[in-house]
Amino acid sequence: MASKTNPVTFLRQVRSETTKIHWPSRRETMISTAMVLVMVVFAALFFFAADQLMGWLLRLVLNVSV
């Protein structure tokens, strides 16, 4: 069983670990954000097209007009 850590020791360890974090630059953040937005648009267009196609096929098969 692990021993309990003193809260002060824990906070020192947390502070030590946070100095090891590599924060992205502003440029890296902007590029990542742009890529996410592009992928979201592509996914939205894909799912919209798939939904329209499936709706059209169902109407065709069931002979139902909307």
Residue, then its C-alpha position, 0 to 999 in steps of 0.5 A: m500500500a502506498s504511503k500518504t504524501n504530506p500536502v506540502t510535499f505534494l504541492r512541491q512535486v506538482r510545481s516541479e512537474t509543471t515546470k516540465i510542461h512544453w507549452p505550444s507557441r502561439r503559432e502552433t496553437m493557431i495552426s492546430t486551431a485552424m486544422v481542427l476547424v477545417m476537419v470539423v467543416f469536412a466532417a459536417l459536410f460529409f455527414f450532411a451529404a450522407d444524411q441527405l443520401m440516406g433520406w433520399l434512398l429511404r423516400l425512394v424505397l418507401n415511396v413517401s414524399v416529404 
